[in-house]
Amino acid sequence: MKRIVDVYRKHRNKELLWTYIVFLGSDGTHPSINDFKKEAISLAVIDKRGGIDELEAYVHSETIK
């Protein structure tokens, strides 16, 4: 399942840092919205967009095929 996830600074919600397309569940699992948020924040930390405590994620409701 693919979802679009926007990553923001926690205290500045209008400051969009990055948008990720996150793909989870290829192993037959059914990931939750929180799984997509965690993955996007992890990617943002790896990409040096901020610390884990500074970031917040918003998952778009539509899935991507």
C-alpha positions in Angstrom: 0.0 0.0 0.0 1.3 3.4 -0.9 0.4 6.7 0.8 1.4 10.3 0.5 2.8 11.6 3.7 3.7 15.3 4.4 6.3 16.1 7.1 6.1 19.4 9.0 8.0 21.0 11.8 6.0 20.2 15.0 5.6 23.8 16.2 5.2 25.4 12.7 2.4 23.3 11.1 2.3 25.5 8.0 6.0 24.9 7.2 6.0 21.9 5.0 9.4 20.3 4.9 9.0 17.4 2.6 6.5 15.1 1.0 7.2 11.3 0.9 5.5 8.5 -0.9 5.6 5.7 1.6 5.2 2.1 0.6 4.3 -0.4 3.4 2.6 -3.8 3.6 4.3 -5.6 0.7 4.9 -8.5 3.2 1.1 -9.1 3.6 0.7 -6.9 6.7 -1.9 -4.2 7.1 -0.1 -1.1 8.2 -1.9 1.6 10.2 -1.8 5.3 9.6 0.7 5.6 12.4 3.0 3.2 10.7 3.1 5.5 7.7 3.7 8.5 9.9 6.6 6.8 11.7 8.2 5.7 8.4 8.0 9.2 6.9 9.4 10.8 10.1 12.2 8.2 10.1 13.0 9.1 6.4 13.0 12.8 7.2 15.5 12.2 10.1 17.7 10.2 7.8 17.5 13.0 5.2 18.5 15.5 8.0 15.3 17.5 7.8 15.1 17.7 11.6 15.2 15.7 14.8 12.6 13.1 15.6 11.1 15.3 18.4 10.8 18.2 16.0 8.8 16.6 13.2 5.1 15.8 12.7 3.5 13.9 9.8 0.2 14.1 8.0 -1.0 11.1 6.0 -3.2 11.7 3.0 -6.4 9.6 3.1 -6.2 8.3 -0.5 -4.0 5.4 -1.4 -1.8 5.4 -4.5 -1.9 2.5 -7.0 
